[in-house]
Amino acid sequence: MHINFFSKKIIFPLISILVFIGFSCSSRYDRVIVTLKVPKWSEKWVYYTTPDFNQEHFDSVLLSSKGIGSIKFKTTNPQVLAITVDKTDFPLLVAAKPGEKITLSYNNGWQVDGSLETFTVLNFQEKIKSAEQYLKDFKGKIDVIDSTNSQLKDSLVQVYRHAYDSLRNVLQNEAYVLAASNPFDLTSAFIVNARFESEQLLPYSSYSQVYSKIDSCLTLLYPKKQLVLDYRKTIAYHRLIDSITRIENTLKPGMVVPTIQYETFDKKYFSVPGLWAKWILLYFWDSKSTEGFINHKGLKSLYAKFKPAGLEIVSFGVKADSLSLAELVQTDSIGWYQVPLNDVFDMGKLELYGIVRLPANVLIDKSGKVLAKNATIDVLGAKLDSLSNTVKPKPVVKPKAENISTNTPQ
């Protein structure tokens, strides 16, 4: 089974118990002994595997009635062991350098003997678990409060948020010190990815330099080690997500879209903004995906309802050519603008609107101000309903005949 950095099955997400071997590795095999003393696993088979070897292969050891057993192997470099009792959940990841003897015991929490770095990382893991349990218990107390006592509940929610922020800040600072001060340690590759309440303690967008430093240091020391290669994949994933986030944030509600001229499938030219309309819905869809076609039905209903009130739609068929759009317009009786985006230059326009996933939409007013982005058809309908009521002129109330003043002389 492949052990990766995104597994939700591991008790300490993205943090392995590893041991740094140093700059010089022995060329001969040395024996490693990992002794387990885990009463809760008494008389159970414990399975272990390592990412550096056959990832589908498990070795095993049967623990005694007291929960004691040993894992023994020979290696010339640090090896990571993923330990499990069911081959599904991995409550413990262990690594040891050649010749090391480690004892792992469980007594209301994991303890380690024989490796200072393993102890340091395990201690950090326990702090995260303890903080998460504290917040879980706190939230449970808030949830049982009667809804009629809103003042008390609101007060405790504020205390909970403060506690959450305080705990997160403490753990974040510790994670940063552990990772940044030991970039050559294998543990840093996991600590930098640690999560607290499903959120990264050190988000890549804010700590990219630390990620890169660890990447370069580990690659220099362990260029072919599977854990380091997996970490490089993690870096690539973070960079992609960060890039997507940056693109999506280039255009948000309240901002103004750039003025761009377009050509429809039937050779008509127009600019956005610039159309004679109160509101314009820019709809981007993948012509190779069925999801884009399904949304056209909802768009037709939206267009029929709000066209009289001042709505216009511009549909951008990504990877579509003029012929296919002409057939679509004729088949589905579509009355709004259809623009093909099928070359590199046209595709670049997606980034100007912060579009990275399809289908997508941007609702703007006549001046180009973004009113909504990537909203569902129902949300768009509600938004347009609200806008229609806002701009609708107040009805003129005609005065009754007896209230009309006249200039008739008395």
N, C-alpha and C positions, 0 to 999 in steps of 0.2 A: 504494500500500500504506500503510495507516495505521500510523504509528509511535507506539507507546504505551509507557507506563512499565513494562509487565510483560513486554516481549519478552525471551525467553531467547536470541534470535538475536544480540543485541548483545554484543560482547566485554566491554564495561564496562556491566553491567546497571544501567539506570536513571540512568546518568550521561552526558550529552551534552557535547560540547565546544562551549560557547556563549560569546558575548562580550557584555558589558553595554554598552548604548549610552549610558546616562546619562539624565538627566531631560529633556533637550531633544533631539527628533528632527528631523532635517532634513526639510523638505517637498518637497525635490527629489530626483530619482533620482541616486544615486552608484554608480559601478562598483565591484564587488567582484571580486577576483581571488584564487582559491585554487589555488596551484601544488602539484602532487603529484610527488614524487620517490620512487617505490616500485619498486625493481628486481624484487621478487617479483611484480609485476603487469605486467611488461614485455610489450608488444604485446597487452594485454588491454583490452577495453572496460570502462570504469568508469562505473557508472550512479549517478545521484544524484537525490534528490527532496527536497521540503520539505513539512512538515506544513501550512504556512500557505497552500499553493496546492492544486492538484489532487493528492490523495494517491495516486492511481493512476497518475500521469504520471511517467515517468522521462526525464530528459535523459541524455546520455552523452558521453564523451570517450574517444578511443583513445590509450592511452599508447604512447610510442615504444619502440624496442628497448632503451632505457636506463631505461624505466619512468617517463618524464617526460610530464606533460600539465597543462593548465590548465582550470579551471572558471571561467567568467566570467558575471556577471549584474549587473543593476542593481536597486537596491532603495532604499526610503526608510526602512526600519527593519530591525532585526536579523532575519536569516533563518537557519534551521537546515537544514543539508544532511545527509541520511542517505546515506552512500556505501557502495556494494556492487559486487561483481563478478559476482554470480549472482542478485541480487534476492531472496535468501533470507537470507543472513547479512550483517549490517551491522557490520563491524569498526571503523567510524569514523563518528562524528557530528560535524559541524563547523558552527559558526555564526560569522557575521561581521557587523560593523556597516557601514553605508554607507561606501564609499570605502576599506575596509580591504584590505590585501594580506597574505595569509597563505601561508606555505610549510610544507607538511607532508611530511616525509621519513621513510623507514624504513631503519634500519640496526641490526638486532638490537633493535628497539623503535622506537616512534614519537617523533619530535622535531618541535617546532613553532617557527616564527620569525614575528614580526610581531604577536603578541598576548600580552601578559603573562598575562591571565586564562586564555586557552586553554592556555598553557604550564603554569599552576598546576594546572588541572584534569587535563590530560594526565599530568602528573607524579604526581598522586594516583592516577590509573588504573594507571599502571605500578607503583606501590607495592603496590597490591592484587594485581595479577597476579603480581608477584615473590613476595609472601608466600604466595599460594596455591600457586605452583609449589614453593616450599621445603617446605611441608607435604606436598604430593603426593609429593615425592622422599623425604622423611623416612618417610612411611607405607609407601612401597614397600620401604624397607630393613627396616622392621619385619616386613612380610608375608613376606619371604623367609627369616626366621629359623626354624630347625627348631622344631616344636612341642614337642619334648622339652626344649628349653632355655627353659622357662617363666619362670625367674627373670630371665633377661636380657630376654626379651620384655616381661614385666610392667614392668621397670624403664624400658625405652625408651618404653613406652606412657605412663608417667607423665611422662617428659620431653616427649613429643609434646603431651600435654594442656597442660603448662605453656607450651610454645612457642606453641601455638594461642591460649591466653588472653592471652599477652603481646603477640603480633602484633595480635590483635583489639583490645585495649585501646589500642594506639598508633594504629591506623587509626581507631578510634572517636573518640578525642580530636581527631584532625586533621579528621575529617569534621564534627565539631561546631563547631570553630573556623571552618572554611571556610563552613559553612552559616549559622551564627548571626551571624557578623560581617559578612556581606554579603547581607542579606535582599532587597535590591533587585536583586541579580545573578541573571540567569536560571540561572546555573550552580547556584545554591543549591537550585533546585527538583529538581535531579537528584542533587546530592551528598547531600541529606538522605535520599534513597531508595537510596543505595549499598548493595550487598550484598557480603559476604565469606563465601565457602564456603556460598553459598545462604541466608545469614542476613543480615537487615538490620543494618547497623552502628548505626543510630539507630532502634530500634523505636518505632513511633508511641505505644505504651502508655507509654513512658518519656519521650519527647521531643515530645509533642503540642504544647507551647507553641512550639517551634521551627517545626514544620510550619505552625501557624496564623499565626505572624508572617510567614513567607515568603509564605504565601497572601495575606494582606492587603496586603503590600508590592507583590507582583507584580501583583495585581489592580488596585491603584491606578495602577501605571505602565503596564501593558499589559492593559487590561480586555477587549480583543477578540482578543488573540493566541491562536492555537490551542494553543500550548504551555502557556500559562497556563490555558486552559480544560481541557486534559487534566490538568494538575496538580491542578486543583480536583476533577476526577473521582477522582484518586488519593487526595486527602484524604478524599473521601466514602467510598471503598473502605476506607481505614484505619479510619475511624470506625466503619464497619459491623462489620469484623472485631474491633475492640477491644470494641465493644458485645457481640458474640456471645461473646467470650472472658470478659467480665465476668459475663454471665448464666450461662454454663456453670460458672463457678467459684463461683457462689452455693451450689452443693451438690456436694460431692465426698465420696469414700469417707472414713468416719470422722466425718462431720458427721451431724446429726439432722434429719430432714424435719419441716416444720411440721405440726401436727395440723389436718386439714381434713375436713369432712363432705361426703359425696357422696351422690348419688341415682342408682340404677341405672335402666336403661331401663324396668324393670317396677315402679318406684316403691318400691324398698327403700332404706332409709337406713343408712349405716355411716360410720365414721370411719377415717382412716389417719393415724398408727397407731391401733390399737384393735381390729383384727380378731383373732379367736381363732386365731392361727397363729404358728409359730416364725419363719417367714420369709414376706415378702410381695414379690412381683414386680410392680412398677408398669410396665405396658407402654403406651406411647403410639404410636398409629399414625394415619396419614392415611387416612380412609375413601375418599378420592378416588384413592388410589394403589394399584396392584396389589401393591406390595412389602409393604404392611401385611397383606394377605390371605395372601400366601405364608408369612409368619412364623407365622401361626396354626397351621400344621401342626407346626412345631417346638415351639411352646408346648404343644400337646396332648400330645406325647410327654413333655415336661418335667413337665407337670402330672400325667400318669398315673403317672410314676415317683416323684415326690417329694411328691405329695399325702398319701400315708399317713405320710410322715416329718414332715409339718407345714408344707408349702408351700401358700400361697394366691396366686392371681393376680388382679390388678385391671387390666382392659383399658380404656383410654380411647380412644374413637373420636373423633378430632378431625374436626370438620365432619359428624359423624354424628348422625342423629336417632334417637329411640326406636324407630320403626317399622323402620328398616333394621337396627338391632342385634337386634331381636326376630327378624327373618327370618334373620340370621346365626346366632344361637344355635340356632334350630330346624334350619336347614340343616346346620350343621357339628357339631351336638350338643356345644356348648361349655358347660362346667359352671361356669366361674368368673365373677366379677363383670364386668359390662359397663356402662360409664358413658359417656354421650354428652357431648361438649364441643363445643357448636355456637353459643355466643354470646360476646360480648366479655368478659363477666365470667368465664366458664369458661375462655376462652383465656388469661386472665391467670394462671391457676393453673400453666400450663406454665412460666412464668418462675420461679415459686417453686421448681420442681424443677430449674432450670437447663436447661430443654429448649428448644433453638432449631432442631433438625433432627429430622425424623421418618423412619423410626421410631426410637424411643428407649426405654430401659428403666432402671429403678432398682431394685436389690435391697436390701431393708432387713430388719432383724430386728424382733422384736415391739415393741421400744422405739422404733423409727424410725431407728436408726442405719444409715447407708448402708454396705452391704457391697461393692457393685459398681455401676458405672454404664456404660450403653451397651456392655455386653458381648454377645458373640455367644451363640447358643444353646449351642454346645459349651463355651464358657468358663463360662457359667452352670451347666451340668450338672456341670462339674468342681468349681466352687465349692460347689455344693450337696452333691456327693458328699463333699467334704472336711468340710463342716459337719455332715453326717449322721454321719460317722464320729467326729467330735469329741464330739458330744452323745450318741452311742450308749452306753448303760450297759454296763459291763463284765459279761461273763457270770459267773454265780455258779458257782463250782467246788464241787461236792459232794464232801466227803471220803470216802475209801474206808472201808468197814465196819470194817477192821482198825485204822484210825487213830482211830476214834471212842472217846473216853474215856468211861468209864461210872462210875457210883457203886456198882457191884455190890460188896458187901463180900467181902473175901477170906476 
